[in-house]
Amino acid sequence: MTSIGFIGTENSHTDHFIRFLNAEERHPGFRAAALVGGASERNATLAAGSDLRIVEGPEDLLGTVDAAIISTRDGARHREQAEPLLRAGMPVLVDKPLATSVADAEAILAAAQASGAPLVSCSALRFVPQVAELTEAGTNSLRHVSVTGPADPESPYSGLFFYGIHHVEAALEILGNPTVAPGSVQVHVHREGDTTVAHTQIAGVQVTLTFVVPGDGHRVPFHASATRTDAVTARELTLGPDYNAPALARFVAAVDAGSSPTSPDDLLSPIAVLSAITAALETKGQS
């Protein structure tokens, strides 16, 4: 039995993963086994009626479980939580975003490469059927990609990185996942009230990302469009109740295979893009 420990249990994604693993047994041979964070009310609720152990810190997972899932809302904490586990050779799924800076993302990737530990990180939007529809025609005739959705530059969970990573990863998926090296993209950004619009060019294709701050009782849906030389395709990107299932399935497969399913360049690219956007937004705010 492959046992999995959970870090960042305040995130509702943890409920999903535990349901998939223990209640529904979608992945025989894999089981949720431990919760990091000490004897909090949240952990007590998650552990009620199960054999989930509660431990204090991420380091307490070493030697007690076989793999870990990090769902901490603030991606700025992902490096400190993931790096020691990866260096010890433990497979880790880092829920979006991988990190909130290029330096932290590179450190996480280096730790995984040093030990050979499988590392998975991805936005759930990569797996929605509508994104697959937008990619069906390939990229040869692609001229413009636009993704709109909720995100708040003032979020306490590292600003745009908390939800804005969805926009970026969906766009990269539609673009065929080109490698974006840190510092290689130029971004023009404009913020007006609750809306921030970022424009850049990736792999020769114009890309527009629109982030709209959610309000009380309302939130703009995720939406994407792909403009080609002969057509424009637009879709609302709908997350179903099991939207975290594909990420878990990818992680389970990686653990079984003993290797990461995604190259370091592909894992770094979304962080490179979003870091450029947040840097441009910060510069704009100072001007």
PyRosetta script that sets phi, psi and omega in degrees:
from pyrosetta import init, pose_from_sequence

init()
pose = pose_from_sequence("MTSIGFIGTENSHTDHFIRFLNAEERHPGFRAAALVGGASERNATLAAGSDLRIVEGPEDLLGTVDAAIISTRDGARHREQAEPLLRAGMPVLVDKPLATSVADAEAILAAAQASGAPLVSCSALRFVPQVAELTEAGTNSLRHVSVTGPADPESPYSGLFFYGIHHVEAALEILGNPTVAPGSVQVHVHREGDTTVAHTQIAGVQVTLTFVVPGDGHRVPFHASATRTDAVTARELTLGPDYNAPALARFVAAVDAGSSPTSPDDLLSPIAVLSAITAALETKGQS")
pose.set_psi(1, 128.2)
pose.set_omega(1, 176.5)
pose.set_phi(2, -90.5)
pose.set_psi(2, 116.5)
pose.set_omega(2, -177.5)
pose.set_phi(3, -95.3)
pose.set_psi(3, 142.2)
pose.set_omega(3, -176.0)
pose.set_phi(4, -123.9)
pose.set_psi(4, 132.9)
pose.set_omega(4, 175.1)
pose.set_phi(5, -103.2)
pose.set_psi(5, 152.2)
pose.set_omega(5, -174.5)
pose.set_phi(6, -120.4)
pose.set_psi(6, 130.2)
pose.set_omega(6, 177.1)
pose.set_phi(7, -118.0)
pose.set_psi(7, 136.1)
pose.set_omega(7, -176.7)
pose.set_phi(8, 84.2)
pose.set_psi(8, 47.6)
pose.set_omega(8, -173.1)
pose.set_phi(9, -73.8)
pose.set_psi(9, -6.5)
pose.set_omega(9, 176.5)
pose.set_phi(10, -68.5)
pose.set_psi(10, -19.2)
pose.set_omega(10, -178.7)
pose.set_phi(11, -79.1)
pose.set_psi(11, 135.0)
pose.set_omega(11, -179.9)
pose.set_phi(12, -63.8)
pose.set_psi(12, -17.7)
pose.set_omega(12, 177.3)
pose.set_phi(13, -60.0)
pose.set_psi(13, -30.6)
pose.set_omega(13, 178.5)
pose.set_phi(14, -61.1)
pose.set_psi(14, -39.4)
pose.set_omega(14, 176.7)
pose.set_phi(15, -58.3)
pose.set_psi(15, -43.5)
pose.set_omega(15, -179.2)
pose.set_phi(16, -61.3)
pose.set_psi(16, -50.3)
pose.set_omega(16, -176.5)
pose.set_phi(17, -61.2)
pose.set_psi(17, -42.5)
pose.set_omega(17, -179.7)
pose.set_phi(18, -66.2)
pose.set_psi(18, -38.6)
pose.set_omega(18, 177.4)
pose.set_phi(19, -62.1)
pose.set_psi(19, -46.6)
pose.set_omega(19, -180.0)
pose.set_phi(20, -60.7)
pose.set_psi(20, -40.4)
pose.set_omega(20, -173.4)
pose.set_phi(21, -81.1)
pose.set_psi(21, -49.2)
pose.set_omega(21, -170.3)
pose.set_phi(22, -99.0)
pose.set_psi(22, -50.3)
pose.set_omega(22, -176.9)
pose.set_phi(23, -71.2)
pose.set_psi(23, -43.9)
pose.set_omega(23, -175.6)
pose.set_phi(24, -100.4)
pose.set_psi(24, -11.8)
pose.set_omega(24, 176.8)
pose.set_phi(25, 48.9)
pose.set_psi(25, 49.3)
pose.set_omega(25, -178.5)
pose.set_phi(26, -70.5)
pose.set_psi(26, -22.2)
pose.set_omega(26, -177.2)
pose.set_phi(27, -127.3)
pose.set_psi(27, 82.8)
pose.set_omega(27, -179.9)
pose.set_phi(28, -53.8)
pose.set_psi(28, 135.8)
pose.set_omega(28, -177.8)
pose.set_phi(29, 95.5)
pose.set_psi(29, -6.6)
pose.set_omega(29, 177.5)
pose.set_phi(30, -123.9)
pose.set_psi(30, 138.2)
pose.set_omega(30, -177.4)
pose.set_phi(31, -149.3)
pose.set_psi(31, 138.8)
pose.set_omega(31, 171.6)
pose.set_phi(32, -68.2)
pose.set_psi(32, 131.4)
pose.set_omega(32, -171.8)
pose.set_phi(33, -130.6)
pose.set_psi(33, -24.1)
pose.set_omega(33, -173.6)
pose.set_phi(34, -149.3)
pose.set_psi(34, 150.2)
pose.set_omega(34, 179.2)
pose.set_phi(35, -123.5)
pose.set_psi(35, 128.3)
pose.set_omega(35, 177.6)
pose.set_phi(36, -91.5)
pose.set_psi(36, 147.3)
pose.set_omega(36, 176.4)
pose.set_phi(37, 127.0)
pose.set_psi(37, 0.8)
pose.set_omega(37, 177.8)
pose.set_phi(38, 76.3)
pose.set_psi(38, -170.8)
pose.set_omega(38, -172.6)
pose.set_phi(39, -82.1)
pose.set_psi(39, 60.7)
pose.set_omega(39, 177.1)
pose.set_phi(40, -82.1)
pose.set_psi(40, 163.5)
pose.set_omega(40, 177.5)
pose.set_phi(41, -62.0)
pose.set_psi(41, -38.6)
pose.set_omega(41, 179.8)
pose.set_phi(42, -62.9)
pose.set_psi(42, -46.7)
pose.set_omega(42, 179.9)
pose.set_phi(43, -65.5)
pose.set_psi(43, -36.9)
pose.set_omega(43, 178.4)
pose.set_phi(44, -62.4)
pose.set_psi(44, -39.5)
pose.set_omega(44, 178.4)
pose.set_phi(45, -65.6)
pose.set_psi(45, -44.5)
pose.set_omega(45, -179.7)
pose.set_phi(46, -64.3)
pose.set_psi(46, -35.2)
pose.set_omega(46, -175.0)
pose.set_phi(47, -85.9)
pose.set_psi(47, -11.9)
pose.set_omega(47, -175.7)
pose.set_phi(48, -58.9)
pose.set_psi(48, 128.9)
pose.set_omega(48, 176.9)
pose.set_phi(49, 72.7)
pose.set_psi(49, 17.0)
pose.set_omega(49, 179.1)
pose.set_phi(50, -135.0)
pose.set_psi(50, 178.4)
pose.set_omega(50, 179.0)
pose.set_phi(51, -101.8)
pose.set_psi(51, 24.5)
pose.set_omega(51, 178.0)
pose.set_phi(52, -69.8)
pose.set_psi(52, 127.0)
pose.set_omega(52, 175.6)
pose.set_phi(53, -84.7)
pose.set_psi(53, 150.3)
pose.set_omega(53, 176.7)
pose.set_phi(54, -113.3)
pose.set_psi(54, 125.1)
pose.set_omega(54, 179.8)
pose.set_phi(55, -123.9)
pose.set_psi(55, 169.4)
pose.set_omega(55, -174.1)
pose.set_phi(56, -81.5)
pose.set_psi(56, -60.7)
pose.set_omega(56, -173.2)
pose.set_phi(57, -124.3)
pose.set_psi(57, 168.5)
pose.set_omega(57, 179.6)
pose.set_phi(58, -55.6)
pose.set_psi(58, -35.4)
pose.set_omega(58, -178.9)
pose.set_phi(59, -63.5)
pose.set_psi(59, -22.4)
pose.set_omega(59, 179.6)
pose.set_phi(60, -73.4)
pose.set_psi(60, -9.0)
pose.set_omega(60, 176.5)
pose.set_phi(61, -79.6)
pose.set_psi(61, -24.0)
pose.set_omega(61, -177.8)
pose.set_phi(62, -64.7)
pose.set_psi(62, 125.9)
pose.set_omega(62, -179.8)
pose.set_phi(63, 83.4)
pose.set_psi(63, -2.7)
pose.set_omega(63, -178.3)
pose.set_phi(64, -119.4)
pose.set_psi(64, -24.2)
pose.set_omega(64, 175.3)
pose.set_phi(65, -132.5)
pose.set_psi(65, 169.9)
pose.set_omega(65, -176.3)
pose.set_phi(66, -99.4)
pose.set_psi(66, -19.9)
pose.set_omega(66, -176.8)
pose.set_phi(67, -155.5)
pose.set_psi(67, 167.2)
pose.set_omega(67, -177.5)
pose.set_phi(68, -141.4)
pose.set_psi(68, 148.4)
pose.set_omega(68, 173.7)
pose.set_phi(69, -121.8)
pose.set_psi(69, 124.4)
pose.set_omega(69, -179.1)
pose.set_phi(70, -106.5)
pose.set_psi(70, 117.0)
pose.set_omega(70, -179.1)
pose.set_phi(71, -121.4)
pose.set_psi(71, 18.7)
pose.set_omega(71, 179.5)
pose.set_phi(72, -53.7)
pose.set_psi(72, 129.1)
pose.set_omega(72, -173.5)
pose.set_phi(73, -61.1)
pose.set_psi(73, -41.1)
pose.set_omega(73, -179.1)
pose.set_phi(74, -86.5)
pose.set_psi(74, 108.1)
pose.set_omega(74, -178.8)
pose.set_phi(75, -63.7)
pose.set_psi(75, -13.5)
pose.set_omega(75, 177.2)
pose.set_phi(76, -65.8)
pose.set_psi(76, -16.8)
pose.set_omega(76, 179.7)
pose.set_phi(77, -96.1)
pose.set_psi(77, -4.8)
pose.set_omega(77, -173.9)
pose.set_phi(78, -65.7)
pose.set_psi(78, -36.5)
pose.set_omega(78, -179.4)
pose.set_phi(79, -63.0)
pose.set_psi(79, -49.4)
pose.set_omega(79, -176.5)
pose.set_phi(80, -62.5)
pose.set_psi(80, -28.9)
pose.set_omega(80, -178.6)
pose.set_phi(81, -86.1)
pose.set_psi(81, -36.5)
pose.set_omega(81, -174.7)
pose.set_phi(82, -87.0)
pose.set_psi(82, -37.8)
pose.set_omega(82, -170.4)
pose.set_phi(83, -57.2)
pose.set_psi(83, -48.1)
pose.set_omega(83, -179.4)
pose.set_phi(84, -63.4)
pose.set_psi(84, -36.7)
pose.set_omega(84, -179.4)
pose.set_phi(85, -68.1)
pose.set_psi(85, -44.5)
pose.set_omega(85, 179.7)
pose.set_phi(86, -64.5)
pose.set_psi(86, -41.1)
pose.set_omega(86, 179.6)
pose.set_phi(87, -62.9)
pose.set_psi(87, -28.8)
pose.set_omega(87, 177.8)
pose.set_phi(88, -82.6)
pose.set_psi(88, -1.1)
pose.set_omega(88, 177.4)
pose.set_phi(89, 91.2)
pose.set_psi(89, 10.9)
pose.set_omega(89, -178.2)
pose.set_phi(90, -84.9)
pose.set_psi(90, 130.4)
pose.set_omega(90, 173.9)
pose.set_phi(91, -62.7)
pose.set_psi(91, 138.4)
pose.set_omega(91, -176.9)
pose.set_phi(92, -136.4)
pose.set_psi(92, 133.1)
pose.set_omega(92, 167.1)
pose.set_phi(93, -101.4)
pose.set_psi(93, 116.4)
pose.set_omega(93, 176.1)
pose.set_phi(94, -100.1)
pose.set_psi(94, 109.4)
pose.set_omega(94, 178.7)
pose.set_phi(95, -59.6)
pose.set_psi(95, 155.2)
pose.set_omega(95, -176.4)
pose.set_phi(96, -56.4)
pose.set_psi(96, 143.6)
pose.set_omega(96, -9.5)
pose.set_phi(97, -84.6)
pose.set_psi(97, 163.7)
pose.set_omega(97, 176.0)
pose.set_phi(98, -57.5)
pose.set_psi(98, -42.9)
pose.set_omega(98, 179.2)
pose.set_phi(99, -161.3)
pose.set_psi(99, 178.2)
pose.set_omega(99, 178.7)
pose.set_phi(100, -116.1)
pose.set_psi(100, 11.8)
pose.set_omega(100, 173.7)
pose.set_phi(101, -150.6)
pose.set_psi(101, 154.5)
pose.set_omega(101, 177.9)
pose.set_phi(102, -62.4)
pose.set_psi(102, -40.6)
pose.set_omega(102, -178.2)
pose.set_phi(103, -61.1)
pose.set_psi(103, -44.0)
pose.set_omega(103, -180.0)
pose.set_phi(104, -68.0)
pose.set_psi(104, -40.6)
pose.set_omega(104, 178.3)
pose.set_phi(105, -62.2)
pose.set_psi(105, -43.5)
pose.set_omega(105, 179.7)
pose.set_phi(106, -63.2)
pose.set_psi(106, -36.6)
pose.set_omega(106, 178.8)
pose.set_phi(107, -67.4)
pose.set_psi(107, -40.5)
pose.set_omega(107, 177.6)
pose.set_phi(108, -63.5)
pose.set_psi(108, -44.5)
pose.set_omega(108, 179.6)
pose.set_phi(109, -64.3)
pose.set_psi(109, -39.6)
pose.set_omega(109, 179.7)
pose.set_phi(110, -64.5)
pose.set_psi(110, -38.7)
pose.set_omega(110, 179.2)
pose.set_phi(111, -64.7)
pose.set_psi(111, -41.2)
pose.set_omega(111, 179.0)
pose.set_phi(112, -66.4)
pose.set_psi(112, -41.6)
pose.set_omega(112, -179.2)
pose.set_phi(113, -67.9)
pose.set_psi(113, -35.6)
pose.set_omega(113, -178.0)
pose.set_phi(114, -64.4)
pose.set_psi(114, -37.0)
pose.set_omega(114, -177.2)
pose.set_phi(115, -100.4)
pose.set_psi(115, -16.2)
pose.set_omega(115, -174.6)
pose.set_phi(116, 80.2)
pose.set_psi(116, 12.9)
pose.set_omega(116, -178.6)
pose.set_phi(117, -71.3)
pose.set_psi(117, 135.1)
pose.set_omega(117, 175.4)
pose.set_phi(118, -61.8)
pose.set_psi(118, 136.2)
pose.set_omega(118, 178.9)
pose.set_phi(119, -130.0)
pose.set_psi(119, 129.6)
pose.set_omega(119, 178.7)
pose.set_phi(120, -128.2)
pose.set_psi(120, 136.9)
pose.set_omega(120, 172.7)
pose.set_phi(121, -155.6)
pose.set_psi(121, 131.6)
pose.set_omega(121, -176.7)
pose.set_phi(122, -166.0)
pose.set_psi(122, 152.1)
pose.set_omega(122, 171.8)
pose.set_phi(123, -82.2)
pose.set_psi(123, 142.1)
pose.set_omega(123, 178.0)
pose.set_phi(124, -64.2)
pose.set_psi(124, -22.5)
pose.set_omega(124, -179.3)
pose.set_phi(125, -66.4)
pose.set_psi(125, -21.4)
pose.set_omega(125, 178.4)
pose.set_phi(126, -60.9)
pose.set_psi(126, -25.5)
pose.set_omega(126, -170.2)
pose.set_phi(127, -102.6)
pose.set_psi(127, -3.6)
pose.set_omega(127, -177.2)
pose.set_phi(128, -71.1)
pose.set_psi(128, 145.1)
pose.set_omega(128, -176.2)
pose.set_phi(129, -57.4)
pose.set_psi(129, -31.8)
pose.set_omega(129, -176.4)
pose.set_phi(130, -66.9)
pose.set_psi(130, -32.2)
pose.set_omega(130, 176.7)
pose.set_phi(131, -66.5)
pose.set_psi(131, -39.5)
pose.set_omega(131, 176.8)
pose.set_phi(132, -61.7)
pose.set_psi(132, -37.7)
pose.set_omega(132, 178.2)
pose.set_phi(133, -64.2)
pose.set_psi(133, -36.1)
pose.set_omega(133, -179.3)
pose.set_phi(134, -74.3)
pose.set_psi(134, -16.3)
pose.set_omega(134, -179.1)
pose.set_phi(135, -101.1)
pose.set_psi(135, -6.6)
pose.set_omega(135, -173.0)
pose.set_phi(136, -57.6)
pose.set_psi(136, -35.9)
pose.set_omega(136, -175.6)
pose.set_phi(137, -83.1)
pose.set_psi(137, 1.7)
pose.set_omega(137, 179.6)
pose.set_phi(138, 78.4)
pose.set_psi(138, -168.9)
pose.set_omega(138, -173.8)
pose.set_phi(139, -115.3)
pose.set_psi(139, -5.5)
pose.set_omega(139, -174.2)
pose.set_phi(140, -59.8)
pose.set_psi(140, -40.0)
pose.set_omega(140, -178.0)
pose.set_phi(141, -99.4)
pose.set_psi(141, 6.8)
pose.set_omega(141, -176.3)
pose.set_phi(142, -71.5)
pose.set_psi(142, 131.5)
pose.set_omega(142, -179.3)
pose.set_phi(143, -120.5)
pose.set_psi(143, -29.9)
pose.set_omega(143, -177.5)
pose.set_phi(144, -153.0)
pose.set_psi(144, 136.5)
pose.set_omega(144, 174.8)
pose.set_phi(145, -123.0)
pose.set_psi(145, 133.2)
pose.set_omega(145, 177.6)
pose.set_phi(146, -128.1)
pose.set_psi(146, 133.1)
pose.set_omega(146, 176.4)
pose.set_phi(147, -130.6)
pose.set_psi(147, 129.4)
pose.set_omega(147, 178.8)
pose.set_phi(148, -122.1)
pose.set_psi(148, 145.8)
pose.set_omega(148, 177.2)
pose.set_phi(149, 179.7)
pose.set_psi(149, 178.7)
pose.set_omega(149, -178.4)
pose.set_phi(150, -77.6)
pose.set_psi(150, 139.8)
pose.set_omega(150, 172.7)
pose.set_phi(151, -174.3)
pose.set_psi(151, 147.3)
pose.set_omega(151, -175.3)
pose.set_phi(152, -124.8)
pose.set_psi(152, 116.3)
pose.set_omega(152, 177.4)
pose.set_phi(153, -60.0)
pose.set_psi(153, -18.7)
pose.set_omega(153, -179.2)
pose.set_phi(154, -101.2)
pose.set_psi(154, 11.2)
pose.set_omega(154, 179.4)
pose.set_phi(155, -56.1)
pose.set_psi(155, 138.0)
pose.set_omega(155, 177.6)
pose.set_phi(156, -67.2)
pose.set_psi(156, -9.6)
pose.set_omega(156, -179.9)
pose.set_phi(157, -101.3)
pose.set_psi(157, 56.8)
pose.set_omega(157, 178.0)
pose.set_phi(158, 64.8)
pose.set_psi(158, 42.9)
pose.set_omega(158, 169.0)
pose.set_phi(159, 58.6)
pose.set_psi(159, -130.8)
pose.set_omega(159, -176.1)
pose.set_phi(160, -63.1)
pose.set_psi(160, -21.3)
pose.set_omega(160, -177.3)
pose.set_phi(161, -63.6)
pose.set_psi(161, -26.2)
pose.set_omega(161, -174.8)
pose.set_phi(162, -65.5)
pose.set_psi(162, -47.8)
pose.set_omega(162, 179.1)
pose.set_phi(163, -116.5)
pose.set_psi(163, -23.8)
pose.set_omega(163, -177.5)
pose.set_phi(164, -64.8)
pose.set_psi(164, -21.5)
pose.set_omega(164, 177.2)
pose.set_phi(165, -61.2)
pose.set_psi(165, -28.9)
pose.set_omega(165, 177.7)
pose.set_phi(166, -62.4)
pose.set_psi(166, -45.0)
pose.set_omega(166, 179.3)
pose.set_phi(167, -57.3)
pose.set_psi(167, -49.2)
pose.set_omega(167, -174.2)
pose.set_phi(168, -65.0)
pose.set_psi(168, -46.5)
pose.set_omega(168, -177.1)
pose.set_phi(169, -68.6)
pose.set_psi(169, -35.1)
pose.set_omega(169, 176.0)
pose.set_phi(170, -64.0)
pose.set_psi(170, -43.3)
pose.set_omega(170, 179.2)
pose.set_phi(171, -62.8)
pose.set_psi(171, -43.9)
pose.set_omega(171, -180.0)
pose.set_phi(172, -64.3)
pose.set_psi(172, -37.0)
pose.set_omega(172, 178.1)
pose.set_phi(173, -63.2)
pose.set_psi(173, -44.3)
pose.set_omega(173, 178.7)
pose.set_phi(174, -63.9)
pose.set_psi(174, -34.1)
pose.set_omega(174, -179.5)
pose.set_phi(175, -78.2)
pose.set_psi(175, -2.2)
pose.set_omega(175, -179.3)
pose.set_phi(176, 86.6)
pose.set_psi(176, 18.5)
pose.set_omega(176, 177.6)
pose.set_phi(177, 56.7)
pose.set_psi(177, 57.4)
pose.set_omega(177, 174.0)
pose.set_phi(178, -70.2)
pose.set_psi(178, 152.6)
pose.set_omega(178, 175.7)
pose.set_phi(179, -75.2)
pose.set_psi(179, 129.5)
pose.set_omega(179, 176.5)
pose.set_phi(180, -119.4)
pose.set_psi(180, 106.6)
pose.set_omega(180, -178.9)
pose.set_phi(181, -76.0)
pose.set_psi(181, 145.8)
pose.set_omega(181, 176.9)
pose.set_phi(182, -55.5)
pose.set_psi(182, 134.1)
pose.set_omega(182, 178.5)
pose.set_phi(183, 82.3)
pose.set_psi(183, 2.8)
pose.set_omega(183, -174.6)
pose.set_phi(184, -93.7)
pose.set_psi(184, -9.3)
pose.set_omega(184, -178.3)
pose.set_phi(185, -113.4)
pose.set_psi(185, 141.3)
pose.set_omega(185, 174.0)
pose.set_phi(186, -102.0)
pose.set_psi(186, 132.4)
pose.set_omega(186, -175.1)
pose.set_phi(187, -121.2)
pose.set_psi(187, 133.4)
pose.set_omega(187, 169.4)
pose.set_phi(188, -107.7)
pose.set_psi(188, 126.5)
pose.set_omega(188, -174.4)
pose.set_phi(189, -129.9)
pose.set_psi(189, 143.5)
pose.set_omega(189, 177.2)
pose.set_phi(190, -136.6)
pose.set_psi(190, 132.3)
pose.set_omega(190, 178.6)
pose.set_phi(191, -122.2)
pose.set_psi(191, 126.7)
pose.set_omega(191, 179.1)
pose.set_phi(192, -136.7)
pose.set_psi(192, 109.7)
pose.set_omega(192, -179.4)
pose.set_phi(193, 61.7)
pose.set_psi(193, -122.0)
pose.set_omega(193, -175.8)
pose.set_phi(194, -90.9)
pose.set_psi(194, 7.2)
pose.set_omega(194, -173.6)
pose.set_phi(195, -123.0)
pose.set_psi(195, 130.7)
pose.set_omega(195, 175.8)
pose.set_phi(196, -120.7)
pose.set_psi(196, 128.9)
pose.set_omega(196, 180.0)
pose.set_phi(197, -119.3)
pose.set_psi(197, 126.2)
pose.set_omega(197, 178.4)
pose.set_phi(198, -117.0)
pose.set_psi(198, 134.2)
pose.set_omega(198, 178.7)
pose.set_phi(199, -125.2)
pose.set_psi(199, 135.2)
pose.set_omega(199, 178.6)
pose.set_phi(200, -152.1)
pose.set_psi(200, -178.5)
pose.set_omega(200, 175.1)
pose.set_phi(201, -128.6)
pose.set_psi(201, 129.3)
pose.set_omega(201, -179.9)
pose.set_phi(202, -130.2)
pose.set_psi(202, 126.8)
pose.set_omega(202, 179.6)
pose.set_phi(203, 52.6)
pose.set_psi(203, 37.6)
pose.set_omega(203, 177.0)
pose.set_phi(204, 79.6)
pose.set_psi(204, 5.4)
pose.set_omega(204, -178.2)
pose.set_phi(205, -113.9)
pose.set_psi(205, 135.7)
pose.set_omega(205, 176.4)
pose.set_phi(206, -72.1)
pose.set_psi(206, 136.7)
pose.set_omega(206, -177.0)
pose.set_phi(207, -130.9)
pose.set_psi(207, 128.9)
pose.set_omega(207, 175.9)
pose.set_phi(208, -122.0)
pose.set_psi(208, 127.2)
pose.set_omega(208, 179.1)
pose.set_phi(209, -120.5)
pose.set_psi(209, 125.4)
pose.set_omega(209, -177.3)
pose.set_phi(210, -116.6)
pose.set_psi(210, 122.0)
pose.set_omega(210, -177.4)
pose.set_phi(211, -112.0)
pose.set_psi(211, 120.9)
pose.set_omega(211, -178.1)
pose.set_phi(212, -117.0)
pose.set_psi(212, 125.5)
pose.set_omega(212, -178.5)
pose.set_phi(213, -67.0)
pose.set_psi(213, 125.4)
pose.set_omega(213, 177.1)
pose.set_phi(214, -70.5)
pose.set_psi(214, 150.5)
pose.set_omega(214, 178.8)
pose.set_phi(215, -122.1)
pose.set_psi(215, -174.5)
pose.set_omega(215, -179.8)
pose.set_phi(216, -66.0)
pose.set_psi(216, 114.5)
pose.set_omega(216, 175.7)
pose.set_phi(217, 80.6)
pose.set_psi(217, 4.4)
pose.set_omega(217, 177.7)
pose.set_phi(218, -147.5)
pose.set_psi(218, 147.1)
pose.set_omega(218, 177.6)
pose.set_phi(219, -155.5)
pose.set_psi(219, 129.0)
pose.set_omega(219, 179.9)
pose.set_phi(220, -65.3)
pose.set_psi(220, 137.8)
pose.set_omega(220, 178.9)
pose.set_phi(221, -75.0)
pose.set_psi(221, 158.4)
pose.set_omega(221, 172.3)
pose.set_phi(222, -69.4)
pose.set_psi(222, 136.7)
pose.set_omega(222, -177.7)
pose.set_phi(223, -148.0)
pose.set_psi(223, 143.4)
pose.set_omega(223, 179.0)
pose.set_phi(224, -139.4)
pose.set_psi(224, 149.6)
pose.set_omega(224, 174.0)
pose.set_phi(225, -137.6)
pose.set_psi(225, 148.1)
pose.set_omega(225, 177.9)
pose.set_phi(226, -125.7)
pose.set_psi(226, 118.3)
pose.set_omega(226, 179.0)
pose.set_phi(227, -100.1)
pose.set_psi(227, 123.9)
pose.set_omega(227, 178.0)
pose.set_phi(228, -117.0)
pose.set_psi(228, 175.0)
pose.set_omega(228, -178.4)
pose.set_phi(229, -64.9)
pose.set_psi(229, -18.9)
pose.set_omega(229, -176.4)
pose.set_phi(230, -127.7)
pose.set_psi(230, 3.3)
pose.set_omega(230, -176.5)
pose.set_phi(231, -167.4)
pose.set_psi(231, 157.9)
pose.set_omega(231, 171.1)
pose.set_phi(232, -124.0)
pose.set_psi(232, 124.4)
pose.set_omega(232, 179.0)
pose.set_phi(233, -116.0)
pose.set_psi(233, 128.1)
pose.set_omega(233, -179.4)
pose.set_phi(234, -129.8)
pose.set_psi(234, 138.8)
pose.set_omega(234, -179.0)
pose.set_phi(235, -144.1)
pose.set_psi(235, 142.1)
pose.set_omega(235, 164.8)
pose.set_phi(236, -78.1)
pose.set_psi(236, 136.5)
pose.set_omega(236, -178.1)
pose.set_phi(237, -97.4)
pose.set_psi(237, 109.4)
pose.set_omega(237, -171.1)
pose.set_phi(238, -104.2)
pose.set_psi(238, 124.2)
pose.set_omega(238, 176.4)
pose.set_phi(239, -95.2)
pose.set_psi(239, 117.8)
pose.set_omega(239, 178.5)
pose.set_phi(240, -81.3)
pose.set_psi(240, 178.7)
pose.set_omega(240, -177.1)
pose.set_phi(241, -63.6)
pose.set_psi(241, -21.7)
pose.set_omega(241, -179.5)
pose.set_phi(242, -108.2)
pose.set_psi(242, 33.7)
pose.set_omega(242, -172.4)
pose.set_phi(243, -63.6)
pose.set_psi(243, -19.1)
pose.set_omega(243, 178.5)
pose.set_phi(244, -87.3)
pose.set_psi(244, -7.2)
pose.set_omega(244, -176.4)
pose.set_phi(245, -61.6)
pose.set_psi(245, -42.2)
pose.set_omega(245, -179.3)
pose.set_phi(246, -63.0)
pose.set_psi(246, -36.1)
pose.set_omega(246, 178.6)
pose.set_phi(247, -64.9)
pose.set_psi(247, -42.1)
pose.set_omega(247, 178.1)
pose.set_phi(248, -64.9)
pose.set_psi(248, -41.6)
pose.set_omega(248, 179.2)
pose.set_phi(249, -61.5)
pose.set_psi(249, -40.2)
pose.set_omega(249, 177.4)
pose.set_phi(250, -63.1)
pose.set_psi(250, -39.6)
pose.set_omega(250, -179.3)
pose.set_phi(251, -67.9)
pose.set_psi(251, -45.6)
pose.set_omega(251, 179.1)
pose.set_phi(252, -58.8)
pose.set_psi(252, -42.6)
pose.set_omega(252, 178.9)
pose.set_phi(253, -64.1)
pose.set_psi(253, -37.7)
pose.set_omega(253, 179.2)
pose.set_phi(254, -66.6)
pose.set_psi(254, -40.6)
pose.set_omega(254, 177.8)
pose.set_phi(255, -63.6)
pose.set_psi(255, -44.1)
pose.set_omega(255, 178.2)
pose.set_phi(256, -61.6)
pose.set_psi(256, -40.9)
pose.set_omega(256, -177.5)
pose.set_phi(257, -78.5)
pose.set_psi(257, -21.7)
pose.set_omega(257, -178.1)
pose.set_phi(258, 74.7)
pose.set_psi(258, 22.5)
pose.set_omega(258, -179.4)
pose.set_phi(259, -151.8)
pose.set_psi(259, 158.3)
pose.set_omega(259, 179.0)
pose.set_phi(260, -75.6)
pose.set_psi(260, 139.4)
pose.set_omega(260, -179.4)
pose.set_phi(261, -81.9)
pose.set_psi(261, -11.6)
pose.set_omega(261, -174.7)
pose.set_phi(262, -126.4)
pose.set_psi(262, 140.4)
pose.set_omega(262, -178.8)
pose.set_phi(263, -70.2)
pose.set_psi(263, 155.8)
pose.set_omega(263, 175.7)
pose.set_phi(264, -56.0)
pose.set_psi(264, -38.2)
pose.set_omega(264, 179.0)
pose.set_phi(265, -61.9)
pose.set_psi(265, -41.3)
pose.set_omega(265, -179.8)
pose.set_phi(266, -68.8)
pose.set_psi(266, -33.4)
pose.set_omega(266, 177.9)
pose.set_phi(267, -73.5)
pose.set_psi(267, -31.1)
pose.set_omega(267, -178.5)
pose.set_phi(268, -80.6)
pose.set_psi(268, -30.1)
pose.set_omega(268, -173.1)
pose.set_phi(269, -55.2)
pose.set_psi(269, -47.4)
pose.set_omega(269, 179.4)
pose.set_phi(270, -60.7)
pose.set_psi(270, -36.1)
pose.set_omega(270, 179.8)
pose.set_phi(271, -69.3)
pose.set_psi(271, -36.4)
pose.set_omega(271, 177.5)
pose.set_phi(272, -62.6)
pose.set_psi(272, -43.1)
pose.set_omega(272, -179.2)
pose.set_phi(273, -67.2)
pose.set_psi(273, -49.8)
pose.set_omega(273, -175.6)
pose.set_phi(274, -70.1)
pose.set_psi(274, -31.2)
pose.set_omega(274, 175.2)
pose.set_phi(275, -64.4)
pose.set_psi(275, -38.4)
pose.set_omega(275, 177.3)
pose.set_phi(276, -65.5)
pose.set_psi(276, -38.0)
pose.set_omega(276, 178.6)
pose.set_phi(277, -65.8)
pose.set_psi(277, -48.2)
pose.set_omega(277, -178.3)
pose.set_phi(278, -66.6)
pose.set_psi(278, -33.7)
pose.set_omega(278, 177.1)
pose.set_phi(279, -66.3)
pose.set_psi(279, -42.2)
pose.set_omega(279, 178.4)
pose.set_phi(280, -65.1)
pose.set_psi(280, -37.8)
pose.set_omega(280, 179.1)
pose.set_phi(281, -67.0)
pose.set_psi(281, -39.6)
pose.set_omega(281, 178.4)
pose.set_phi(282, -66.0)
pose.set_psi(282, -42.2)
pose.set_omega(282, 178.7)
pose.set_phi(283, -63.8)
pose.set_psi(283, -40.2)
pose.set_omega(283, 179.1)
pose.set_phi(284, -62.0)
pose.set_psi(284, -39.9)
pose.set_omega(284, -178.5)
pose.set_phi(285, -69.1)
pose.set_psi(285, -22.8)
pose.set_omega(285, -179.0)
pose.set_phi(286, -90.1)
pose.set_psi(286, -12.1)
pose.set_omega(286, -175.9)
pose.set_phi(287, -84.8)
pose.dump_pdb("model.pdb")
